[in-house]
Amino acid sequence: MSSIKEQAAISRLISFLQEWDNANKFTRCRILDNFIMSSSGKTGPELEVEFSQGASLFLARLTAWLRLTYMYGTCLEQQLKSIGIFLSAANGQRYLIEFLEVGGILTLLEILGLKQLKEEAKRESIKLLQLVASSGRKFKELICESYGVRSIAEFMATSKSEETQEQVQILLDNLGHGNPKYQNQVYKGLIALLKCTSPKAQQLSLQTLRIMQVSKRKCGEK
């Protein structure tokens, strides 16, 4: 009986992947909307059950489509939210590694610098970078090694949305802690933001600098 169930599950997975592969952009957007509604908050094991132990096959298709289309903004917000379901899944760090192995960080940073893309999509990109940075020191270093601090700070300075700027502050604050190799780089990026023309960016940068200075003093006292 288990063998019959396994075969049925594999058949469903193959059918789903074929539907994705043969779909136009409108159908893919619908598939992503359904995935976001049904799968937000799922753990890694739950995603594997949903995709009959083939969740990575869908993630690979997502990231490939993202790399091909992000410059045009095609379903970009849905693509990023869908990838976020994988990256935020408990016990699903393998998805994060798979995303990074195909250049995920560079793609997210490039999205921030494209003027033609919507603010909402860029905010989703920042949220994915937050997930990467929250995964540990080596992941923070990967962002910084990709000239991430400069790209993120430049985006904060030009963003017209205070909500987005607040998300950027969370990311910069994260990169500034538990990241000794690049802490000074983050510090310099925040100081540079004090000279930008956005009052909100200046305010948030100053707040983050104060937090970092307090943290430095505490470390020095230990």
C-alpha positions as a printed NumPy array, in Angstrom:
array([[  0.   ,   0.   ,   0.   ],
       [  2.819,   2.419,   0.897],
       [  4.389,   1.764,  -2.486],
       [  1.136,   2.723,  -4.242],
       [  0.923,   5.924,  -2.158],
       [  4.519,   6.795,  -2.956],
       [  3.931,   6.303,  -6.671],
       [  0.822,   8.495,  -6.518],
       [  2.768,  11.221,  -4.681],
       [  5.587,  11.099,  -7.227],
       [  3.049,  11.31 , -10.057],
       [  1.522,  14.426,  -8.471],
       [  4.944,  16.006,  -8.178],
       [  5.824,  15.258, -11.801],
       [  2.455,  16.621, -12.939],
       [  2.981,  19.832, -10.926],
       [  6.496,  20.37 , -12.272],
       [  5.324,  19.753, -15.837],
       [  2.516,  22.28 , -15.348],
       [  5.105,  24.828, -14.154],
       [  7.523,  24.095, -16.987],
       [  4.796,  24.477, -19.64 ],
       [  3.075,  27.501, -18.075],
       [  3.158,  31.084, -19.322],
       [  3.904,  33.92 , -16.912],
       [  0.238,  34.457, -16.004],
       [ -0.248,  30.813, -15.046],
       [  3.005,  30.835, -13.088],
       [  1.835,  33.898, -11.162],
       [ -1.37 ,  32.03 , -10.28 ],
       [  0.635,  28.979,  -9.169],
       [  2.783,  31.201,  -6.937],
       [ -0.254,  32.96 ,  -5.429],
       [ -1.711,  29.564,  -4.518],
       [  1.626,  28.395,  -3.102],
       [  1.974,  31.521,  -0.945],
       [ -1.563,  31.119,   0.438],
       [ -1.219,  27.399,   1.161],
       [  2.383,  27.114,   2.329],
       [  3.347,  30.22 ,   4.304],
       [  4.825,  29.228,   7.67 ],
       [  5.463,  25.595,   6.766],
       [  8.549,  23.823,   8.056],
       [ 11.127,  22.126,   5.875],
       [  9.696,  18.639,   6.525],
       [  6.181,  19.911,   5.768],
       [  7.344,  21.351,   2.449],
       [  8.966,  18.021,   1.611],
       [  5.671,  16.252,   2.292],
       [  3.831,  18.784,   0.119],
       [  6.255,  18.184,  -2.756],
       [  6.71 ,  14.429,  -2.227],
       [ 10.331,  14.887,  -1.097],
       [ 11.01 ,  17.056,  -4.143],
       [ 10.699,  20.595,  -2.756],
       [ 14.209,  21.435,  -3.97 ],
       [ 13.083,  20.75 ,  -7.547],
       [ 10.477,  23.5  ,  -7.283],
       [ 12.905,  25.871,  -5.534],
       [ 15.419,  25.329,  -8.346],
       [ 12.774,  26.294, -10.898],
       [ 11.839,  29.351,  -8.869],
       [ 15.408,  30.599,  -8.62 ],
       [ 16.072,  29.921, -12.309],
       [ 12.994,  31.935, -13.321],
       [ 13.992,  34.703, -10.919],
       [ 17.435,  35.029, -12.497],
       [ 15.91 ,  35.174, -15.97 ],
       [ 13.164,  37.709, -15.257],
       [ 13.997,  39.883, -12.231],
       [ 15.149,  42.797, -14.412],
       [ 11.663,  43.012, -15.925],
       [  9.719,  42.699, -12.667],
       [  7.664,  39.716, -13.904],
       [  5.698,  38.405, -10.896],
       [  8.737,  39.516,  -8.922],
       [  7.006,  40.097,  -5.609],
       [  5.361,  36.66 ,  -5.757],
       [  8.651,  35.012,  -6.715],
       [ 10.465,  36.576,  -3.771],
       [  7.674,  35.743,  -1.314],
       [  7.678,  32.142,  -2.527],
       [ 11.44 ,  31.862,  -2.099],
       [ 10.974,  33.393,   1.355],
       [  8.742,  30.457,   2.325],
       [ 11.667,  28.125,   1.668],
       [ 14.306,  30.317,   3.329],
       [ 12.233,  30.862,   6.475],
       [ 11.188,  27.223,   6.87 ],
       [ 12.24 ,  25.697,  10.193],
       [ 14.667,  22.791,   9.698],
       [ 15.092,  23.876,   6.107],
       [ 18.604,  25.322,   5.96 ],
       [ 19.32 ,  23.165,   2.909],
       [ 17.021,  25.495,   0.936],
       [ 19.098,  28.491,   2.01 ],
       [ 22.3  ,  26.753,   0.871],
       [ 20.704,  25.831,  -2.466],
       [ 19.586,  29.432,  -2.99 ],
       [ 23.027,  30.829,  -2.195],
       [ 24.804,  28.305,  -4.42 ],
       [ 23.062,  29.742,  -7.492],
       [ 24.021,  33.34 ,  -6.689],
       [ 20.961,  34.284,  -4.665],
       [ 22.679,  37.064,  -2.696],
       [ 23.925,  38.875,  -5.796],
       [ 20.481,  38.67 ,  -7.41 ],
       [ 18.828,  40.173,  -4.318],
       [ 21.38 ,  42.997,  -4.182],
       [ 20.993,  43.742,  -7.892],
       [ 17.219,  44.024,  -7.448],
       [ 17.779,  46.875,  -4.984],
       [ 19.632,  48.938,  -7.585],
       [ 17.18 ,  48.644, -10.488],
       [ 15.183,  51.855, -10.83 ],
       [ 12.425,  50.272, -12.929],
       [ 11.378,  47.819, -10.205],
       [  8.605,  48.5  ,  -7.699],
       [  9.32 ,  49.396,  -4.09 ],
       [  7.289,  46.408,  -2.869],
       [  9.552,  43.951,  -4.694],
       [ 12.664,  45.629,  -3.306],
       [ 11.206,  45.4  ,   0.2  ],
       [ 10.73 ,  41.653,  -0.299],
       [ 14.36 ,  41.453,  -1.416],
       [ 15.435,  43.143,   1.825],
       [ 13.359,  40.651,   3.818],
       [ 15.125,  37.752,   2.109],
       [ 18.494,  39.315,   2.9  ],
       [ 17.333,  39.559,   6.527],
       [ 16.651,  35.821,   6.494],
       [ 20.125,  35.159,   5.082],
       [ 21.813,  37.425,   7.641],
       [ 19.86 ,  35.879,  10.528],
       [ 21.224,  32.45 ,   9.643],
       [ 24.639,  33.128,  11.166],
       [ 27.975,  34.89 ,  10.938],
       [ 29.206,  33.21 ,   7.759],
       [ 26.046,  34.288,   5.944],
       [ 26.462,  37.894,   7.098],
       [ 30.009,  37.735,   5.759],
       [ 28.756,  36.482,   2.386],
       [ 26.473,  39.504,   2.076],
       [ 29.294,  41.893,   2.984],
       [ 31.76 ,  40.169,   0.653],
       [ 29.29 ,  40.81 ,  -2.174],
       [ 29.518,  44.6  ,  -1.541],
       [ 26.167,  44.255,   0.159],
       [ 26.585,  47.05 ,   2.697],
       [ 27.089,  49.638,  -0.037],
       [ 24.136,  48.39 ,  -2.106],
       [ 21.85 ,  48.225,   0.923],
       [ 22.873,  51.674,   2.209],
       [ 22.444,  53.259,  -1.222],
       [ 18.98 ,  51.77 ,  -1.468],
       [ 18.057,  53.096,   1.976],
       [ 19.159,  56.585,   0.943],
       [ 16.978,  56.611,  -2.192],
       [ 13.923,  54.702,  -0.952],
       [ 10.71 ,  56.729,  -0.788],
       [  9.005,  54.377,   1.66 ],
       [  9.563,  54.737,   5.404],
       [  8.31 ,  51.17 ,   5.899],
       [ 11.001,  49.905,   3.535],
       [ 13.672,  52.05 ,   5.177],
       [ 12.756,  50.544,   8.548],
       [ 13.243,  47.061,   7.085],
       [ 16.646,  48.158,   5.789],
       [ 17.571,  49.394,   9.268],
       [ 16.772,  45.962,  10.703],
       [ 19.076,  44.397,   8.109],
       [ 21.959,  46.824,   8.696],
       [ 21.631,  46.408,  12.462],
       [ 21.805,  42.632,  11.989],
       [ 24.893,  42.925,   9.782],
       [ 26.519,  45.173,  12.385],
       [ 26.286,  42.586,  15.175],
       [ 27.991,  39.203,  15.401],
       [ 30.012,  40.091,  12.325],
       [ 33.415,  41.303,  13.569],
       [ 35.173,  40.963,  10.216],
       [ 32.865,  43.502,   8.569],
       [ 31.536,  45.518,  11.505],
       [ 33.606,  48.573,  10.561],
       [ 32.312,  48.371,   7.011],
       [ 28.74 ,  48.543,   8.321],
       [ 29.731,  51.381,  10.643],
       [ 31.165,  53.406,   7.739],
       [ 28.077,  52.719,   5.646],
       [ 25.838,  54.093,   8.382],
       [ 28.02 ,  57.199,   8.784],
       [ 27.801,  57.827,   5.034],
       [ 24.   ,  57.7  ,   5.275],
       [ 24.046,  60.658,   7.674],
       [ 24.952,  62.817,   4.647],
       [ 22.078,  61.621,   2.434],
       [ 19.026,  63.745,   1.624],
       [ 16.452,  61.453,   3.238],
       [ 15.578,  62.602,   6.79 ],
       [ 14.17 ,  59.173,   7.665],
       [ 17.314,  57.393,   6.475],
       [ 19.431,  59.822,   8.523],
       [ 17.308,  59.21 ,  11.636],
       [ 17.402,  55.425,  11.321],
       [ 21.138,  55.404,  10.622],
       [ 21.816,  57.492,  13.713],
       [ 19.699,  55.131,  15.833],
       [ 21.598,  52.115,  14.519],
       [ 24.968,  53.789,  15.091],
       [ 24.032,  54.475,  18.71 ],
       [ 23.018,  50.833,  19.214],
       [ 26.303,  49.649,  17.71 ],
       [ 28.328,  52.035,  19.892],
       [ 26.563,  50.841,  23.061],
       [ 27.19 ,  47.248,  22.004],
       [ 30.89 ,  48.002,  21.397],
       [ 31.26 ,  49.579,  24.829],
       [ 29.64 ,  46.599,  26.506],
       [ 31.988,  44.235,  24.692],
       [ 34.947,  46.398,  25.79 ],
       [ 33.857,  46.229,  29.428],
       [ 33.788,  42.413,  29.464]])
